[in-house]
Amino acid sequence: CADAVLRYIRKGDKIYHTLIISPPGCGKTTLLRDCIRLLSDGYAGREGRKICVIDERSEIAACHLGIPQNDVGIRTDVLDGGPKTEGMRMALRSMSPEIIAVDELGGIEDAKAVREMALSGCKILGTIHGDAIDRVTKTEGVAQMYRQKLFQRYILLKRETDGKRAYFVFDEVGKRLC
């Protein structure tokens, strides 16, 4: 499911800090997981990247006894069952990831940790609950990240009236790219 959006997340060797937005049940965690898998394994002749998944509630990788049950790629490490802000900091200090992936961002502490990761040179792939970019960027934690232009891409998922999912991509200032 990530094939269609990867061209907006990755340009050549560059990966954009990306936030996936959608209401519950529209597939943001599934999209995040597939992005992780493709970026980790490599795709379209591009080399894979070292990724660390911070899986606070074991929803992305679904680890059991420390082994991911979902395919998150061959170059992916998973930290699960702990607070995401501490996990991000631990991963950065000890695992040298190129990309950190985290589900359901939003609070002030999340914003601080994302800023630390972004300023360290590590790329961020994250998700948040919401139904519109203008509303999500008014929540306290996300507003701070939006003002600082920490995310370079916002992907909004919506369910169409026929039940199919649609996506819309925005840049760091909210300009629609597709």
Residue frames as a rotation matrix with the C-alpha (Angstrom) as fourth column:
CYS 1
0.558 0.830 0.000 0.00
0.830 -0.558 0.000 0.00
0.000 0.000 -1.000 0.00
ALA 2
0.382 -0.474 -0.793 3.02
0.269 -0.764 0.586 2.33
-0.884 -0.438 -0.165 0.35
ASP 3
-0.259 -0.547 0.796 4.08
0.905 0.152 0.398 2.18
-0.339 0.823 0.455 -3.30
ALA 4
0.363 0.529 0.767 1.92
0.812 -0.583 0.018 5.16
0.456 0.616 -0.642 -4.25
VAL 5
0.993 0.110 0.041 3.23
0.074 -0.856 0.512 7.50
0.091 -0.505 -0.858 -1.53
LEU 6
0.459 -0.880 -0.124 6.92
0.692 0.266 0.671 6.57
-0.557 -0.394 0.731 -1.45
ARG 7
-0.063 -0.492 0.868 7.73
0.910 -0.385 -0.153 8.93
0.410 0.781 0.472 -4.30
TYR 8
0.550 0.303 0.778 6.60
0.015 -0.935 0.353 11.79
0.835 -0.182 -0.519 -2.04
ILE 9
0.979 -0.205 0.026 8.52
-0.009 0.084 0.996 10.52
-0.206 -0.975 0.080 1.00
ARG 10
0.166 -0.962 0.218 11.75
0.411 0.268 0.871 9.78
-0.896 -0.055 0.440 -0.82
LYS 11
0.978 -0.005 -0.208 13.51
-0.185 -0.470 -0.863 11.78
-0.093 0.883 -0.461 -3.52
GLY 12
0.278 -0.910 -0.309 16.72
-0.432 0.169 -0.886 10.14
0.858 0.379 -0.346 -4.69
ASP 13
-0.406 -0.514 -0.756 18.73
0.476 0.588 -0.655 9.43
0.781 -0.625 0.006 -1.54
LYS 14
-0.866 0.088 0.491 16.79
-0.388 -0.738 -0.552 12.01
0.314 -0.669 0.674 0.47
ILE 15
-0.374 0.782 -0.498 14.07
0.801 0.543 0.251 10.91
0.467 -0.305 -0.830 2.89
TYR 16
-0.389 0.325 0.862 11.58
-0.280 -0.933 0.225 13.52
0.878 -0.154 0.454 4.07
HIS 17
-0.971 0.237 0.032 10.39
0.005 0.151 -0.989 13.75
-0.239 -0.960 -0.148 7.67
THR 18
-0.632 0.755 -0.172 6.82
-0.222 0.037 0.974 12.52
0.742 0.654 0.144 7.19
LEU 19
-0.813 0.491 0.313 3.65
-0.307 0.095 -0.947 12.57
-0.495 -0.866 0.073 9.30
ILE 20
-0.777 0.608 -0.160 0.73
0.200 0.481 0.854 10.33
0.596 0.631 -0.496 8.29
ILE 21
-0.807 0.567 0.164 -2.67
-0.492 -0.493 -0.717 11.65
-0.326 -0.660 0.677 9.40
SER 22
-0.553 0.742 -0.379 -6.00
-0.179 0.338 0.924 9.83
0.813 0.579 -0.054 9.45
PRO 23
0.193 0.695 0.692 -9.03
-0.958 -0.020 0.287 9.05
0.214 -0.718 0.662 11.57
PRO 24
-0.401 -0.295 0.867 -8.96
-0.591 0.806 0.001 5.69
-0.699 -0.512 -0.498 13.39
GLY 25
0.134 0.471 0.872 -9.40
0.172 0.855 -0.489 2.71
-0.976 0.216 0.034 11.09
CYS 26
0.866 0.212 -0.452 -8.24
-0.356 -0.372 -0.857 4.30
-0.350 0.904 -0.247 7.83
GLY 27
0.870 -0.479 0.112 -4.89
0.473 0.752 -0.459 2.53
0.135 0.452 0.882 7.65
LYS 28
0.734 -0.628 0.259 -2.25
-0.586 -0.778 -0.227 4.92
0.344 0.015 -0.939 8.94
THR 29
0.262 -0.654 0.709 -0.38
-0.664 0.411 0.625 2.23
-0.700 -0.635 -0.327 10.93
THR 30
0.583 -0.004 0.813 -0.62
0.447 0.837 -0.316 -0.18
-0.679 0.548 0.490 7.98
LEU 31
0.917 -0.259 0.303 0.76
0.145 -0.492 -0.858 2.50
0.371 0.831 -0.414 5.64
LEU 32
0.536 -0.748 0.391 3.54
-0.843 -0.455 0.286 3.31
-0.037 -0.483 -0.875 8.13
ARG 33
0.350 -0.373 0.859 4.45
-0.221 0.858 0.463 -0.40
-0.910 -0.352 0.218 8.43
ASP 34
0.725 -0.041 0.688 4.63
0.618 0.481 -0.622 -0.81
-0.305 0.876 0.374 4.65
CYS 35
0.847 -0.485 0.219 6.76
-0.318 -0.791 -0.522 2.33
0.426 0.373 -0.824 4.27
ILE 36
0.391 -0.702 0.595 9.12
-0.781 0.089 0.618 0.93
-0.487 -0.706 -0.513 6.90
ARG 37
0.478 -0.148 0.866 9.33
0.214 0.976 0.048 -2.42
-0.852 0.162 0.498 5.12
LEU 38
0.845 -0.099 0.526 10.05
0.525 -0.031 -0.850 -0.95
0.101 0.995 0.026 1.70
LEU 39
0.731 -0.605 0.317 12.56
-0.555 -0.796 -0.241 1.62
0.398 0.000 -0.917 2.97
SER 40
0.377 -0.574 0.727 14.32
-0.661 0.383 0.645 -1.06
-0.648 -0.724 -0.235 5.05
ASP 41
0.433 -0.152 0.889 14.49
0.397 0.917 -0.036 -3.73
-0.810 0.368 0.457 2.35
GLY 42
-0.693 -0.532 -0.486 15.17
-0.203 -0.502 0.840 -1.31
-0.691 0.681 0.240 -0.48
TYR 43
0.273 0.819 0.506 12.91
0.529 0.311 -0.789 -0.92
-0.803 0.483 -0.348 -3.51
ALA 44
0.974 0.208 0.089 13.07
0.175 -0.438 -0.882 0.17
-0.145 0.874 -0.463 -7.14
GLY 45
0.468 -0.870 0.153 16.84
0.574 0.168 -0.802 -0.41
0.672 0.463 0.578 -7.20
ARG 46
0.268 -0.349 0.898 17.43
-0.571 -0.808 -0.144 1.78
0.776 -0.474 -0.416 -4.15
GLU 47
-0.584 -0.592 -0.555 19.48
0.150 0.594 -0.790 0.53
0.798 -0.545 -0.259 -1.22
GLY 48
0.431 0.765 -0.478 17.67
0.592 0.160 0.790 -0.16
0.681 -0.624 -0.384 2.05
ARG 49
-0.081 -0.355 0.931 17.97
-0.446 -0.823 -0.352 2.09
0.891 -0.444 -0.091 5.10
LYS 50
-0.735 -0.184 -0.653 18.61
0.491 0.521 -0.699 1.33
0.468 -0.834 -0.293 8.78
ILE 51
-0.105 0.822 0.559 15.34
-0.366 -0.555 0.747 1.90
0.924 -0.126 0.360 10.61
CYS 52
-0.961 -0.030 -0.276 14.34
0.240 0.407 -0.881 1.73
0.139 -0.913 -0.384 14.25
VAL 53
-0.108 0.987 0.119 10.67
0.074 -0.111 0.991 1.28
0.991 0.116 -0.061 15.04
ILE 54
-0.964 -0.016 0.265 9.53
-0.257 -0.187 -0.948 2.62
0.064 -0.982 0.177 18.39
ASP 55
-0.379 0.821 -0.427 6.51
-0.058 0.440 0.896 0.41
0.923 0.365 -0.119 18.98
GLU 56
-0.677 0.055 0.734 5.02
-0.690 -0.394 -0.607 1.58
0.256 -0.917 0.305 22.27
ARG 57
0.032 0.806 0.590 1.95
-0.820 0.359 -0.446 -0.70
-0.571 -0.470 0.673 22.10
SER 58
-0.666 -0.437 0.604 3.35
-0.069 0.843 0.534 -3.38
-0.742 0.314 -0.592 19.75
GLU 59
0.436 0.900 -0.002 0.99
-0.005 0.000 -1.000 -2.37
-0.900 0.436 0.004 16.93
ILE 60
0.411 -0.327 -0.851 3.53
-0.883 -0.376 -0.282 -1.80
-0.227 0.867 -0.443 14.17
ALA 61
-0.427 -0.711 -0.560 5.78
-0.797 0.588 -0.139 -4.87
0.428 0.386 -0.817 14.38
ALA 62
0.655 0.750 0.087 3.63
-0.674 0.529 0.515 -6.96
0.340 -0.396 0.853 16.76
CYS 63
-0.377 -0.908 -0.183 6.64
-0.654 0.400 -0.642 -8.41
0.656 -0.122 -0.745 18.57
HIS 64
0.882 0.463 0.088 6.28
-0.399 0.635 0.661 -11.67
0.250 -0.618 0.745 20.46
LEU 65
0.755 -0.655 0.009 9.24
0.435 0.512 0.740 -12.69
-0.490 -0.555 0.672 22.64
GLY 66
0.082 -0.755 -0.651 11.24
-0.118 -0.656 0.745 -9.95
-0.990 0.016 -0.143 20.91
ILE 67
-0.790 -0.339 0.511 10.56
0.408 0.332 0.850 -11.17
-0.458 0.880 -0.124 17.38
PRO 68
-0.536 0.612 -0.582 8.47
-0.692 -0.713 -0.113 -9.04
-0.484 0.342 0.805 14.98
GLN 69
-0.301 0.544 0.783 5.45
0.389 0.820 -0.419 -10.95
-0.870 0.179 -0.459 13.72
ASN 70
0.858 0.511 -0.058 4.79
0.189 -0.418 -0.888 -8.36
-0.478 0.751 -0.455 10.99
ASP 71
0.203 -0.790 0.578 7.25
0.979 0.159 -0.125 -7.83
0.007 0.592 0.806 8.13
VAL 72
0.886 0.044 -0.462 9.04
0.138 -0.975 0.173 -4.56
-0.443 -0.217 -0.870 8.89
GLY 73
0.813 -0.558 -0.168 12.08
-0.371 -0.274 -0.887 -5.23
0.449 0.783 -0.430 6.71
ILE 74
0.646 -0.611 -0.458 15.53
0.601 0.777 -0.187 -6.72
0.470 -0.154 0.869 7.06
ARG 75
-0.468 -0.846 0.255 17.30
0.508 -0.493 -0.706 -3.57
0.723 -0.201 0.661 8.25
THR 76
0.122 0.647 0.752 14.74
-0.415 -0.655 0.631 -2.73
0.902 -0.389 0.189 10.95
ASP 77
-0.842 -0.276 -0.465 15.26
0.344 0.391 -0.854 -2.91
0.417 -0.878 -0.234 14.70
VAL 78
0.145 0.960 0.240 12.25
0.081 -0.253 0.964 -2.70
0.986 -0.120 -0.115 17.00
LEU 79
-0.976 -0.216 -0.008 11.98
0.034 -0.120 -0.992 -1.26
0.213 -0.969 0.125 20.52
ASP 80
-0.179 0.984 0.021 8.57
-0.063 -0.033 0.997 -2.16
0.982 0.178 0.068 21.89
GLY 81
0.311 0.511 -0.801 6.61
0.716 0.428 0.551 -1.96
0.625 -0.745 -0.233 25.10
GLY 82
-0.315 -0.448 -0.837 8.14
0.881 -0.466 -0.081 1.27
-0.354 -0.763 0.541 26.41
PRO 83
0.476 0.504 -0.721 7.40
0.289 -0.864 -0.413 5.00
-0.831 -0.012 -0.557 26.23
LYS 84
0.704 -0.143 0.696 7.97
0.707 0.053 -0.705 6.34
0.064 0.988 0.139 22.74
THR 85
0.868 -0.416 0.270 9.90
-0.371 -0.906 -0.204 9.46
0.330 0.077 -0.941 23.77
GLU 86
0.377 -0.752 0.541 12.40
-0.623 0.226 0.749 7.42
-0.685 -0.619 -0.384 25.78
GLY 87
0.476 -0.134 0.869 12.55
0.474 0.871 -0.125 4.83
-0.741 0.472 0.479 23.00
MET 88
0.918 -0.137 0.371 13.40
0.275 -0.455 -0.847 7.46
0.285 0.880 -0.380 20.39
ARG 89
0.639 -0.704 0.310 16.22
-0.763 -0.630 0.140 8.82
0.097 -0.326 -0.940 22.53
MET 90
0.311 -0.500 0.808 17.56
-0.321 0.745 0.585 5.35
-0.895 -0.441 0.072 23.32
ALA 91
0.707 0.012 0.708 17.49
0.583 0.557 -0.591 4.33
-0.401 0.830 0.387 19.66
LEU 92
0.907 -0.356 0.224 19.36
-0.123 -0.734 -0.668 7.45
0.402 0.579 -0.709 18.61
ARG 93
0.449 -0.760 0.470 22.07
-0.876 -0.271 0.399 6.96
-0.176 -0.591 -0.787 21.24
SER 94
-0.091 -0.528 0.845 22.62
-0.528 0.745 0.408 3.25
-0.844 -0.408 -0.347 20.80
MET 95
0.238 0.303 0.923 21.40
0.420 0.825 -0.379 2.03
-0.876 0.478 0.069 17.40
SER 96
-0.634 -0.558 -0.536 22.51
-0.117 -0.616 0.779 4.65
-0.765 0.557 0.325 14.84
PRO 97
0.051 0.715 0.697 19.27
0.781 0.407 -0.475 4.53
-0.623 0.569 -0.537 12.80
GLU 98
-0.927 -0.226 0.299 18.87
0.371 -0.664 0.649 6.56
0.052 0.713 0.700 9.65
ILE 99
-0.369 0.895 0.250 15.09
-0.371 -0.388 0.844 6.61
0.853 0.219 0.475 10.17
ILE 100
-0.971 0.236 0.031 12.99
0.057 0.358 -0.932 6.39
-0.231 -0.903 -0.361 13.33
ALA 101
-0.507 0.860 -0.060 9.37
-0.104 0.008 0.995 5.30
0.856 0.511 0.085 12.89
VAL 102
-0.964 0.216 -0.157 6.77
0.175 0.066 -0.982 5.94
-0.202 -0.974 -0.102 15.59
ASP 103
-0.404 0.904 0.141 2.99
0.631 0.164 0.758 5.60
0.663 0.395 -0.636 15.79
GLU 104
0.495 0.863 -0.099 0.53
0.683 -0.316 0.659 8.13
0.537 -0.394 -0.746 17.23
LEU 105
-0.705 -0.706 -0.071 2.50
0.657 -0.612 -0.441 11.27
0.268 -0.357 0.895 17.96
GLY 106
0.197 0.858 0.475 0.85
0.617 -0.485 0.620 14.33
0.762 0.171 -0.624 19.40
GLY 107
0.827 0.210 -0.521 1.88
0.560 -0.382 0.735 15.61
-0.044 -0.900 -0.433 22.82
ILE 108
0.848 -0.523 0.085 4.44
-0.524 -0.851 -0.013 18.22
0.079 -0.034 -0.996 23.83
GLU 109
0.238 -0.788 0.568 6.93
-0.456 0.426 0.781 15.56
-0.857 -0.445 -0.258 24.94
ASP 110
0.432 -0.027 0.901 6.54
0.673 0.675 -0.302 13.83
-0.601 0.737 0.310 21.57
ALA 111
0.958 -0.037 0.286 7.26
0.176 -0.710 -0.682 17.15
0.228 0.704 -0.673 19.84
LYS 112
0.588 -0.791 0.170 10.44
-0.736 -0.435 0.518 17.64
-0.336 -0.430 -0.838 21.89
ALA 113
0.110 -0.547 0.830 11.68
-0.002 0.835 0.550 14.13
-0.994 -0.062 0.091 21.08
VAL 114
0.655 0.175 0.735 10.87
0.703 0.216 -0.677 14.49
-0.277 0.961 0.019 17.36
ARG 115
0.942 -0.331 0.049 12.77
-0.299 -0.899 -0.320 17.78
0.150 0.286 -0.946 17.28
GLU 116
0.299 -0.864 0.405 15.80
-0.620 0.147 0.771 16.13
-0.726 -0.481 -0.492 18.91
MET 117
0.189 -0.185 0.964 15.72
0.467 0.881 0.078 13.31
-0.864 0.436 0.253 16.36
ALA 118
0.850 0.216 0.480 15.30
0.526 -0.322 -0.787 15.66
-0.016 0.922 -0.387 13.40
LEU 119
0.826 -0.562 0.035 18.14
-0.563 -0.827 0.012 17.93
0.022 -0.030 -0.999 14.53
SER 120
0.209 -0.763 0.611 20.41
-0.363 0.520 0.773 14.91
-0.908 -0.384 -0.168 14.97
GLY 121
-0.516 -0.380 -0.768 20.04
-0.835 0.024 0.550 14.06
-0.190 0.925 -0.329 11.28
CYS 122
-0.885 0.295 0.359 17.75
0.269 0.956 -0.122 11.09
-0.379 -0.011 -0.925 11.82
LYS 123
-0.731 0.681 -0.056 14.61
-0.406 -0.368 0.837 11.08
0.549 0.634 0.545 9.66
ILE 124
-0.755 0.562 0.338 11.18
-0.247 0.235 -0.940 10.65
-0.607 -0.793 -0.038 11.28
LEU 125
-0.632 0.725 -0.274 8.20
-0.133 0.246 0.960 8.70
0.764 0.643 -0.059 9.97
GLY 126
-0.954 0.299 0.000 5.21
0.029 0.091 -0.995 9.11
-0.298 -0.950 -0.095 12.26
THR 127
-0.442 0.885 0.146 1.44
0.526 0.124 0.841 8.96
0.726 0.449 -0.521 12.51
ILE 128
-0.957 0.282 -0.070 -1.27
-0.094 -0.529 -0.843 10.92
-0.275 -0.800 0.533 14.28
HIS 129
-0.309 0.931 0.197 -5.06
0.909 0.350 -0.225 10.69
-0.278 0.109 -0.954 14.56
GLY 130
-0.479 0.241 -0.844 -6.94
-0.116 -0.971 -0.211 13.39
-0.870 -0.003 0.493 12.66
ASP 131
0.188 0.623 0.759 -9.17
0.762 0.396 -0.513 14.12
-0.620 0.674 -0.401 9.71
ALA 132
0.868 0.034 0.495 -7.67
0.381 -0.686 -0.620 17.35
0.318 0.727 -0.609 8.33
ILE 133
-0.075 -0.997 -0.025 -4.19
0.848 -0.050 -0.527 18.85
0.524 -0.061 0.850 8.25
ASP 134
-0.296 -0.034 0.955 -5.40
-0.129 -0.989 -0.075 22.28
0.946 -0.146 0.289 9.42
ARG 135
0.729 0.594 0.341 -7.06
-0.435 0.017 0.900 20.80
0.529 -0.804 0.271 12.53
VAL 136
0.742 -0.499 -0.448 -4.20
0.623 0.759 0.188 18.46
0.246 -0.418 0.874 13.43
THR 137
-0.229 -0.923 0.310 -1.64
0.706 -0.377 -0.600 21.25
0.670 0.082 0.738 13.18
LYS 138
0.071 0.301 0.951 -3.57
-0.426 -0.853 0.301 23.24
0.902 -0.427 0.068 15.80
THR 139
0.898 0.163 -0.409 -3.11
0.261 0.551 0.793 20.60
0.354 -0.819 0.452 18.52
GLU 140
0.874 -0.485 0.034 -0.46
-0.372 -0.622 0.690 21.69
-0.314 -0.615 -0.723 21.01
GLY 141
0.181 -0.871 0.456 2.33
0.079 0.475 0.876 19.23
-0.980 -0.122 0.155 20.20
VAL 142
0.103 -0.096 0.990 1.79
0.945 0.321 -0.067 19.10
-0.311 0.942 0.123 16.45
ALA 143
0.951 0.257 0.170 1.38
0.296 -0.917 -0.266 22.89
0.088 0.303 -0.949 16.22
GLN 144
0.577 -0.807 -0.125 4.87
-0.380 -0.400 0.834 23.27
-0.724 -0.433 -0.537 17.65
MET 145
-0.188 -0.646 0.740 6.32
0.430 0.623 0.653 20.80
-0.883 0.441 0.161 15.11
TYR 146
0.426 0.453 0.783 4.37
0.900 -0.126 -0.417 22.48
-0.091 0.883 -0.462 12.28
ARG 147
0.980 -0.074 -0.183 5.62
-0.065 -0.996 0.058 25.97
-0.186 -0.045 -0.981 13.18
GLN 148
0.207 -0.977 0.050 9.20
-0.460 -0.053 0.886 24.67
-0.863 -0.207 -0.461 13.25
LYS 149
0.553 0.113 -0.826 8.61
-0.827 0.195 -0.527 22.88
0.102 0.974 0.201 9.90
LEU 150
-0.259 -0.636 0.727 9.95
-0.698 0.644 0.314 19.64
-0.668 -0.426 -0.610 11.39
PHE 151
-0.011 0.317 0.948 7.84
0.447 0.850 -0.279 17.56
-0.895 0.420 -0.151 9.01
GLN 152
-0.738 -0.340 -0.583 8.45
-0.356 -0.538 0.764 18.08
-0.573 0.771 0.276 5.31
ARG 153
-0.710 0.565 -0.419 5.58
-0.265 0.337 0.903 15.85
0.652 0.753 -0.090 4.20
TYR 154
-0.551 0.680 0.484 2.08
-0.541 0.150 -0.827 15.29
-0.635 -0.718 0.285 5.56
ILE 155
-0.873 0.332 -0.358 0.05
-0.111 0.579 0.808 12.40
0.475 0.745 -0.469 4.17
LEU 156
-0.492 0.800 0.344 -3.68
-0.756 -0.197 -0.624 12.60
-0.431 -0.567 0.702 4.86
LEU 157
-0.962 0.247 -0.113 -5.66
0.169 0.870 0.463 9.37
0.212 0.427 -0.879 4.53
LYS 158
-0.470 0.879 0.078 -9.43
-0.786 -0.377 -0.490 9.46
-0.402 -0.292 0.868 4.11
ARG 159
-0.696 0.384 0.607 -12.13
0.449 0.892 -0.049 6.91
-0.560 0.238 -0.793 3.48
GLU 160
-0.900 0.398 -0.180 -14.23
-0.387 -0.537 0.749 7.75
0.202 0.744 0.637 0.45
THR 161
-0.134 0.948 0.287 -18.02
-0.941 -0.031 -0.338 7.24
-0.311 -0.316 0.896 0.43
ASP 162
0.536 0.307 -0.786 -17.55
-0.643 0.752 -0.144 3.98
0.547 0.582 0.601 -1.51
GLY 163
0.971 -0.154 0.185 -15.30
-0.051 0.619 0.784 2.65
-0.235 -0.770 0.593 1.28
LYS 164
0.497 -0.845 0.200 -12.05
0.722 0.274 -0.635 3.01
0.481 0.460 0.746 -0.65
ARG 165
0.430 -0.458 -0.778 -9.14
0.588 -0.513 0.626 4.91
-0.686 -0.726 0.049 0.85
ALA 166
0.715 -0.264 0.647 -7.70
0.438 -0.553 -0.709 8.03
0.545 0.791 -0.280 -0.71
TYR 167
0.181 -0.703 -0.687 -4.53
0.873 -0.206 0.441 9.90
-0.452 -0.680 0.577 0.16
PHE 168
0.872 -0.003 0.489 -3.45
0.225 -0.885 -0.407 13.50
0.434 0.465 -0.771 -0.18
VAL 169
0.127 -0.921 -0.369 0.14
0.992 0.121 0.040 14.72
0.008 -0.371 0.929 0.24
PHE 170
0.964 0.143 0.224 1.14
0.127 -0.988 0.083 18.16
0.234 -0.052 -0.971 1.55
ASP 171
0.019 -0.998 0.067 4.54
0.439 -0.052 -0.897 19.82
0.898 0.047 0.437 1.94
GLU 172
-0.531 -0.371 -0.762 5.91
0.825 -0.019 -0.565 21.52
0.195 -0.928 0.316 5.08
VAL 173
-0.967 0.213 -0.139 3.80
-0.169 -0.946 -0.275 24.66
-0.190 -0.242 0.951 4.59
GLY 174
-0.307 0.913 0.271 0.58
0.060 0.302 -0.951 22.79
-0.950 -0.275 -0.148 3.84
LYS 175
-0.154 0.204 -0.967 0.70
-0.934 -0.348 0.076 23.12
-0.321 0.915 0.244 0.04
ARG 176
0.558 0.475 0.681 -1.04
-0.257 0.879 -0.402 20.15
-0.789 0.050 0.612 -1.56
LEU 177
-0.490 -0.819 -0.297 1.29
-0.652 0.118 0.749 18.08
-0.579 0.561 -0.592 -3.75
CYS 178
-0.838 0.318 -0.443 -1.30
-0.193 0.587 0.786 15.50
0.510 0.744 -0.431 -4.84
